[in-house]
Amino acid sequence: MSNIYANKPMEEFIMEDILRSIYQERASHPNTIGVVAVEKRHKALAATDTFDVILLIIVKENMDPVFVKHYSYQDKKAAMHIVTEKQIHEWLLTGNNKKIFDWLYNGKIVFDRNEKIAELKHELKEFPFMGRKIKIGIEFAKLIRRYSDGKMLFDNLNYLDAYNYVVHSLHHLARLAVIENGFHPEVTVWHQVKQIEPEIYKLYEELICSEETIEKRLELLFLASEFLIHKRTKIGSQHLVEVMEGADYWAFSDLMSHPELLPYSVDLGILVEYLIEKKILEVVNVETKGQSIYHRYYKVAEKLS
């Protein structure tokens, strides 16, 4: 095990011994893949939820996908997170736990069975194209959901609710732009976007800072967003289209249960309908035993096949 506090004062060596006593027994268990220690950084308190140290213990299997235990030592506090490998990969794919990126990027490996954690960190930095394509698809589906719901609220004159949805849709658009450029979206996504896609950053600024009425701001944002979404429709739908090209046509239940499409979750339906509207997907009606009622199936549009 590496010494994560080398070249530090004596109290840090004492702290290392205390922390080692927490994870040592678990590290020796064959179910444990690795242990990562994340120290609190002055300008990133949120990354460790104000704890002085996070011990991330990644295991093959566990009764609970996430188990958390808190400790006090000296005048400090530590949190141990035991997380299954499957849960880690789910978080990395969906982006539902943004802190996990920080922990894996900035944490120090204190135990690593068969260099699995080192491989995971390397994969995060490389961000392979396949992983990028799936994340783009998931983010695009979330974007369509927020945009569509916001537009409906706007059309029904519910401006404050629409505003909330537009903020979220811009956030998904920003994350999508970051992923497209080969980076993982961080907690400070707007800092990333300002460098990568200033056009999206300006839209966000206009929504937040403009002195126009909320109605006028939303009206302009919907127009601009529609253009930016349209521009990304092909890349945003690429993963779903490639999965669907594996069969002539699909029942929606089969799409929902497909292993690669599970992370799309509740946003898959609205994405499919949006892509039908954009003529990327087509509806296939198949007769049922009932009169004038059909099974509704979906396929990739002929021009794309």
Buried (B, 14 or more C-beta within 10 A) or exposed (E): EEEBBEEEEEEBEEBBEBBBEBBBEBBEEEEBBBBBBBBBEEEBEEBBEEBBBBBBBBBBEBEEBEBEEEBEBEEBBBBBBBBBBEBBEBBBBBBEBBBBBBBBBBBEBBBBBEEBBEEBBEEBEEEEEEBBBBBBBBBBBBBBBBBBBBBEBBEEEBBEBBBBBBBBBBBBBBBBBBBBEEBBBBEEBBEBBBEBBEEBBEBBEBBEEEEEEBEEBBBBBBEBBEEBBEEBBEBBBBBBBEBBEEBEBBBEEBBBEBEBBEBBBEBBBBBBBBBBEBEBBBEBEEEEEEEEEEEEBBBBBEEBE
